[in-house]
């Protein structure tokens, strides 16, 4: 499978109160984001001939160096809610405790993290890769700048049900 890359300029961009969200439709290619090149390459390798890889295609060793900055969320069939299954320590710390392992996604849909369930639902239904860049909207953490890359993944039956999320704090 030939891999093509999409620049930020070519991606769909939506301005948010704390930053910007970019959508990269999987049918069009993968994002050209050097700061996430390791996980983008891993996603490309693990999907093999399918547009979206199975969650079980990834193993703990694949994520070496990313464990603390990784989150895995599983969604129900209609994407109306999901549950954070894995939440790395750095990921949790960057959000100042607003996210917790085992938490329902609907519990994140408040004034601090508006529209997160809908955003992930878009990634699963399109399917697309999502990229957020900006400030974290947690009270008192607005000064923290981060980049977050979100990938869809399928269950054993081929349904898009998982979001694999990677975060990097921006120190510039």
Backbone bond lengths (Angstrom), bond angles and torsions (degrees), N, CA, C in turn:
res aa  C-N    CA-C-N  psi(-1)  N-CA   C-N-CA  omega(-1)  CA-C   N-CA-C  phi
1 X - - - 1.447 - - 1.526 108.63 -
2 X 1.307 116.91 123.94 1.452 122.09 178.32 1.521 108.88 -77.36
3 X 1.316 115.32 135.57 1.455 120.51 -179.15 1.522 108.94 -103.91
4 X 1.318 116.10 124.73 1.459 120.07 173.02 1.524 108.24 -109.95
5 X 1.311 115.20 153.35 1.453 120.25 -176.79 1.517 110.90 -116.44
6 X 1.326 115.07 145.75 1.457 122.54 -178.36 1.524 108.12 -113.63
7 X 1.325 116.81 130.33 1.468 120.86 177.74 1.530 109.64 -79.74
8 X 1.316 115.69 162.40 1.472 120.00 175.73 1.522 111.16 -58.04
9 X 1.316 116.93 -36.51 1.469 120.84 -179.31 1.520 112.60 -63.31
10 X 1.342 117.14 -26.53 1.465 121.32 -178.16 1.526 113.31 -93.87
11 X 1.328 117.66 -10.59 1.466 121.76 -178.15 1.526 110.53 -82.73
12 X 1.326 114.66 155.66 1.464 119.97 173.22 1.524 107.72 -69.96
13 X 1.329 116.66 129.58 1.468 121.23 -175.75 1.522 110.28 -120.88
14 X 1.335 115.53 133.20 1.454 121.11 177.83 1.522 108.48 -126.14
15 X 1.311 115.57 124.07 1.460 121.71 178.62 1.523 108.44 -75.85
16 X 1.321 116.58 132.78 1.466 123.74 177.13 1.520 108.45 -119.46
17 X 1.337 117.82 162.32 1.468 119.35 -179.28 1.537 113.71 -56.20
18 X 1.322 118.25 -31.69 1.456 120.87 -175.67 1.529 113.89 -109.46
19 X 1.325 117.67 1.24 1.466 119.70 -178.39 1.516 111.35 169.51
20 X 1.316 115.31 -148.65 1.460 121.27 -178.85 1.521 109.79 -133.65
21 X 1.337 114.15 145.56 1.457 121.63 175.70 1.527 107.29 -115.13
22 X 1.319 115.33 136.95 1.463 122.01 177.13 1.521 108.36 -120.08
23 X 1.346 115.31 138.74 1.461 121.48 175.64 1.528 108.54 -112.41
24 X 1.325 115.15 130.74 1.462 122.65 177.16 1.524 107.48 -118.03
25 X 1.350 119.01 96.75 1.459 120.11 178.18 1.528 110.38 -57.00
26 X 1.310 116.17 129.72 1.464 120.57 -176.10 1.521 111.50 -60.27
27 X 1.304 117.62 -33.09 1.464 120.39 179.47 1.529 111.78 -64.26
28 X 1.336 117.36 -23.45 1.467 121.11 -178.35 1.519 113.61 -88.89
29 X 1.328 117.62 -22.46 1.463 120.96 -179.02 1.511 111.47 139.29
30 X 1.317 115.21 -172.48 1.464 122.02 -178.50 1.520 109.91 -106.24
31 X 1.334 116.74 153.92 1.463 118.95 -178.75 1.528 112.27 -66.87
32 X 1.297 115.56 143.24 1.459 122.27 174.34 1.530 106.97 -95.33
33 X 1.336 115.20 85.16 1.466 122.27 -177.23 1.529 108.21 -129.34
34 X 1.322 118.02 93.97 1.466 120.75 -176.16 1.535 114.58 -54.00
35 X 1.315 118.87 -32.56 1.470 119.62 -178.64 1.528 112.44 -67.83
36 X 1.313 117.24 -17.29 1.465 121.93 177.80 1.528 112.03 -117.22
37 X 1.314 118.23 19.74 1.468 120.80 -173.34 1.528 112.67 -57.37
38 X 1.339 118.15 -36.22 1.475 120.25 -179.76 1.526 111.46 -60.83
39 X 1.329 117.14 -47.44 1.465 119.36 -176.78 1.524 111.76 -77.38
40 X 1.313 117.92 -28.88 1.465 120.60 174.83 1.532 109.40 -66.44
41 X 1.330 116.87 -43.56 1.463 120.35 176.68 1.528 111.07 -62.73
42 X 1.320 116.85 -40.45 1.466 121.34 178.08 1.527 110.30 -62.51
43 X 1.332 117.27 -45.57 1.465 121.59 177.56 1.527 110.33 -57.97
44 X 1.330 116.52 -46.50 1.469 121.09 -179.62 1.526 110.52 -61.07
45 X 1.320 117.47 -42.40 1.455 121.71 -178.99 1.525 111.50 -68.61
46 X 1.318 117.82 -42.72 1.464 122.00 -175.28 1.522 113.25 -73.87
47 X 1.290 118.32 -22.22 1.468 117.82 -178.62 1.509 112.42 -79.01
48 X 1.303 116.90 -17.19 1.462 123.48 179.94 1.537 109.69 50.71
49 X 1.314 119.23 -116.08 1.470 120.42 -177.65 1.524 113.15 -96.11
50 X 1.322 116.82 -8.17 1.468 120.54 179.23 1.530 109.63 -84.06
51 X 1.314 117.49 150.70 1.470 119.02 178.14 1.533 111.93 -65.35
52 X 1.340 115.91 -36.59 1.466 121.26 -178.11 1.529 107.58 -125.63
53 X 1.329 117.96 130.02 1.467 119.52 -179.20 1.528 112.22 -76.04
54 X 1.323 115.37 160.14 1.463 120.09 172.07 1.524 108.61 -76.50
55 X 1.306 115.88 147.66 1.458 120.45 176.53 1.516 110.41 -58.27
56 X 1.328 116.57 -36.75 1.462 120.27 -178.13 1.530 112.66 -70.68
57 X 1.330 118.15 -7.98 1.464 121.12 175.52 1.525 111.61 -71.37
58 X 1.325 116.24 -19.60 1.460 121.58 -178.80 1.520 108.88 -98.51
59 X 1.316 116.30 139.43 1.459 118.85 174.24 1.526 109.17 -125.39
60 X 1.317 115.24 170.11 1.454 121.76 -174.77 1.535 111.46 -57.87
61 X 1.314 117.15 -39.50 1.473 120.90 180.00 1.525 111.52 -64.45
62 X 1.335 117.28 -32.92 1.470 120.21 178.57 1.522 112.15 -57.38
63 X 1.316 115.52 -30.59 1.461 120.99 -172.45 1.525 113.07 -96.93
64 X 1.326 116.70 14.78 1.469 120.86 179.50 1.532 109.09 -51.45
65 X 1.315 115.51 131.82 1.457 121.44 -178.11 1.525 112.93 89.31
66 X 1.319 117.42 -12.52 1.463 122.34 -178.42 1.528 112.68 -116.21
67 X 1.310 119.42 -6.60 1.468 121.72 -173.11 1.522 112.80 -49.86
68 X 1.317 117.59 -47.67 1.465 120.73 -177.10 1.522 112.43 -71.47
69 X 1.334 117.10 -19.31 1.471 121.60 -176.69 1.523 112.05 -110.87
70 X 1.320 116.38 27.01 1.463 122.80 -174.80 1.521 110.41 -120.60
71 X 1.319 114.81 146.16 1.463 121.72 173.62 1.530 108.40 -139.52
72 X 1.323 115.74 143.74 1.466 121.87 176.88 1.521 107.68 -126.26
73 X 1.313 115.99 126.33 1.463 121.75 179.03 1.520 108.82 -122.90
74 X 1.329 115.98 135.04 1.463 121.89 176.90 1.524 108.62 -109.36
75 X 1.342 115.60 132.08 1.463 121.35 -178.21 1.516 111.44 -106.54
76 X 1.342 115.04 152.97 1.460 119.60 175.32 1.535 109.09 -75.64
77 X 1.323 116.32 174.85 1.464 121.14 -173.27 1.520 114.75 -58.65
78 X 1.326 117.72 -35.35 1.465 118.72 -176.82 1.530 113.12 -97.51
79 X 1.319 117.34 7.07 1.473 124.40 177.15 1.527 113.71 63.15
80 X 1.322 117.57 14.80 1.463 119.67 -179.97 1.519 112.42 -77.36
81 X 1.323 117.31 -16.42 1.457 121.15 178.60 1.521 108.72 -162.85
82 X 1.299 114.66 163.03 1.454 121.62 178.30 1.512 109.34 -154.91
83 X 1.313 114.90 -179.80 1.456 120.27 -179.20 1.525 109.35 -134.79
84 X 1.332 115.86 135.32 1.456 121.32 175.95 1.522 107.36 -73.88
85 X 1.316 117.08 111.68 1.463 122.15 -176.88 1.525 112.21 -88.72
86 X 1.334 116.28 -39.31 1.468 121.74 178.81 1.527 106.79 -131.38
87 X 1.324 115.90 136.56 1.463 120.77 177.99 1.520 108.08 -142.93
88 X 1.330 115.77 109.64 1.452 121.46 -179.96 1.522 112.20 -66.01
89 X 1.309 115.39 154.68 1.469 121.37 -176.53 1.524 113.37 -61.15
90 X 1.326 118.30 -43.93 1.465 119.97 179.15 1.522 111.08 -66.00
91 X 1.321 116.40 -38.54 1.467 121.42 178.09 1.529 109.07 -59.00
92 X 1.319 115.72 -50.78 1.460 121.39 -179.57 1.536 110.75 -61.40
93 X 1.320 117.21 -44.91 1.457 121.49 -178.41 1.527 111.35 -63.40
94 X 1.326 117.57 -42.07 1.453 119.71 -179.64 1.528 111.94 -61.37
95 X 1.326 117.31 -31.62 1.460 120.98 178.22 1.526 112.34 -89.08
96 X 1.320 116.89 8.15 1.465 120.85 174.36 1.513 113.87 60.44
97 X 1.323 117.74 28.72 1.462 120.67 178.62 1.518 114.90 87.33
98 X 1.331 118.74 2.25 1.472 120.84 179.88 1.522 111.45 -69.27
99 X 1.334 117.42 -22.97 1.461 122.36 177.55 1.518 108.38 -112.31
100 X 1.335 115.54 142.09 1.463 120.87 179.14 1.526 109.09 -138.95
101 X 1.326 115.94 145.21 1.456 120.11 175.76 1.525 108.73 -62.46
102 X 1.328 116.77 136.79 1.457 122.21 -178.34 1.522 113.34 89.39
103 X 1.306 117.47 -9.21 1.467 122.99 -177.87 1.527 110.68 -71.36
104 X 1.334 116.24 142.40 1.468 121.29 173.25 1.514 109.02 -75.82
105 X 1.315 116.61 143.02 1.461 120.63 177.94 1.519 111.07 -62.58
106 X 1.324 117.53 -33.13 1.468 119.46 179.11 1.525 111.31 -62.17
107 X 1.330 117.72 -25.86 1.462 120.64 176.93 1.522 112.25 -73.41
108 X 1.325 118.13 -14.35 1.464 120.85 177.36 1.522 111.19 -87.40
109 X 1.326 117.26 -14.30 1.458 121.13 -174.58 1.523 109.69 -80.39
110 X 1.304 114.81 79.51 1.456 121.02 179.09 1.516 108.45 -136.71
111 X 1.315 116.71 -170.11 1.461 119.85 -176.77 1.524 112.65 -63.82
112 X 1.328 117.92 -21.54 1.456 120.59 -178.76 1.528 112.42 -83.04
113 X 1.303 117.06 -36.05 1.469 121.98 -178.18 1.530 110.12 -130.44
114 X 1.316 117.95 63.93 1.467 120.04 -175.95 1.523 112.78 -69.91
115 X 1.320 115.63 139.49 1.450 121.42 171.49 1.518 116.53 75.11
116 X 1.322 118.64 12.73 1.463 120.18 -178.03 1.526 112.04 -64.34
117 X 1.328 117.57 -40.50 1.467 120.90 179.15 1.536 109.82 -62.80
118 X 1.322 117.34 -43.25 1.465 120.70 179.79 1.529 111.50 -66.45
119 X 1.325 116.12 -39.78 1.463 120.59 178.48 1.534 110.34 -60.24
120 X 1.325 117.39 -50.15 1.457 120.58 178.91 1.529 110.94 -63.98
121 X 1.334 116.94 -37.65 1.467 120.40 176.94 1.516 111.57 -59.61
122 X 1.328 116.89 -39.21 1.470 121.17 176.65 1.524 111.36 -62.24
123 X 1.344 116.33 -42.59 1.465 120.04 179.76 1.521 111.22 -62.68
124 X 1.327 116.49 -36.40 1.459 121.01 -178.41 1.525 112.57 -78.03
125 X 1.313 118.46 -37.76 1.464 120.41 -176.52 1.524 113.08 -81.16
126 X 1.290 119.29 -32.54 1.475 120.32 -176.30 1.523 112.65 -63.67
127 X 1.243 129.42 -51.23 1.453 131.42 -19.74 1.537 111.09 -75.85
128 X 1.329 114.27 154.73 1.466 120.72 -178.09 1.522 109.73 -148.97
129 X 1.308 114.13 161.85 1.460 121.83 171.19 1.519 105.96 -99.26
130 X 1.316 116.66 136.51 1.447 121.22 -179.58 1.515 111.97 -111.46
131 X 1.320 115.00 147.18 1.467 120.86 178.67 1.515 107.92 -136.75
132 X 1.323 115.95 125.60 1.471 121.69 174.89 1.511 108.13 -113.33
133 X 1.313 116.11 136.53 1.456 121.38 173.01 1.518 107.92 -135.92
134 X 1.324 115.44 128.87 1.453 119.53 -179.28 1.509 112.05 157.31
135 X 1.332 115.00 -155.23 1.458 121.94 -179.90 1.515 109.63 -92.83
136 X 1.318 115.53 149.16 1.463 119.37 177.22 1.522 108.89 -79.71
137 X 1.317 117.70 130.21 1.466 121.14 -171.52 1.527 114.62 -82.21
138 X 1.307 118.58 20.86 1.456 121.15 178.49 1.527 109.17 -82.91
139 X 1.326 116.88 133.63 1.465 122.44 -178.32 1.525 110.32 -51.22
140 X 1.322 115.76 124.77 1.448 121.09 179.98 1.520 113.65 84.33
141 X 1.324 117.71 -3.62 1.466 121.77 -178.96 1.533 110.87 -116.05
142 X 1.337 116.69 9.35 1.461 120.07 -176.42 1.525 112.76 -61.06
143 X 1.326 117.35 -20.76 1.458 121.14 178.70 1.534 112.09 -76.89
144 X 1.320 117.18 -13.44 1.459 121.39 -179.43 1.531 108.53 -81.66
145 X 1.302 115.80 120.63 1.465 122.02 178.58 1.525 108.09 -99.89
146 X 1.326 115.37 138.32 1.463 119.21 -177.95 1.518 110.93 -147.20
147 X 1.315 114.31 160.06 1.456 124.01 171.47 1.522 105.98 -120.36
148 X 1.332 116.21 132.32 1.465 121.40 -178.62 1.525 108.08 -129.69
149 X 1.324 115.66 129.50 1.463 121.60 178.26 1.520 108.43 -116.47
150 X 1.327 116.80 128.22 1.461 123.04 -175.61 1.522 110.88 -121.53
151 X 1.343 115.39 127.11 1.465 122.25 179.51 1.520 110.26 -115.05
152 X 1.333 117.83 140.78 1.467 119.56 169.74 1.525 110.11 -80.81
153 X 1.318 116.40 155.03 1.470 122.21 173.53 1.524 107.36 -146.81
154 X 1.320 115.64 154.68 1.468 120.88 -175.87 1.523 111.47 -99.16
155 X 1.335 113.56 162.25 1.462 120.03 171.01 1.534 107.85 -87.28
156 X 1.314 117.25 -174.92 1.478 121.67 -176.89 1.529 112.41 -62.88
157 X 1.338 117.61 -25.32 1.471 121.68 179.85 1.528 112.56 -88.74
158 X 1.327 117.56 1.68 1.457 120.49 178.28 1.515 114.77 87.39
159 X 1.324 118.42 10.09 1.474 121.57 178.01 1.524 109.68 -88.14
160 X 1.319 116.21 135.19 1.466 120.35 176.49 1.528 108.29 -69.31
161 X 1.324 116.48 108.59 1.474 121.14 -174.59 1.515 113.76 -131.83
162 X 1.340 118.53 -11.67 1.458 121.11 -173.42 1.521 111.34 -122.56
163 X 1.328 114.85 149.00 1.458 121.98 170.18 1.523 107.47 -119.96
164 X 1.327 115.24 122.88 1.453 121.94 172.83 1.521 106.08 -99.67
165 X 1.314 116.72 121.54 1.456 121.37 -171.99 1.527 110.76 -122.97
166 X 1.318 115.67 136.35 1.462 122.53 -178.20 1.532 108.40 -127.04
167 X 1.322 116.32 135.23 1.459 120.82 -177.45 1.518 110.34 -124.46
168 X 1.328 115.30 144.17 1.470 122.40 173.40 1.516 107.44 -134.60
169 X 1.313 115.55 128.94 1.461 119.18 174.08 1.522 107.81 -75.68
170 X 1.326 115.06 136.93 1.459 121.04 177.10 1.525 108.02 -93.54
171 X 1.295 117.59 123.19 1.468 120.66 -176.00 1.524 112.51 -107.44
172 X 1.309 118.11 19.32 1.476 120.87 177.85 1.491 110.04 -91.45
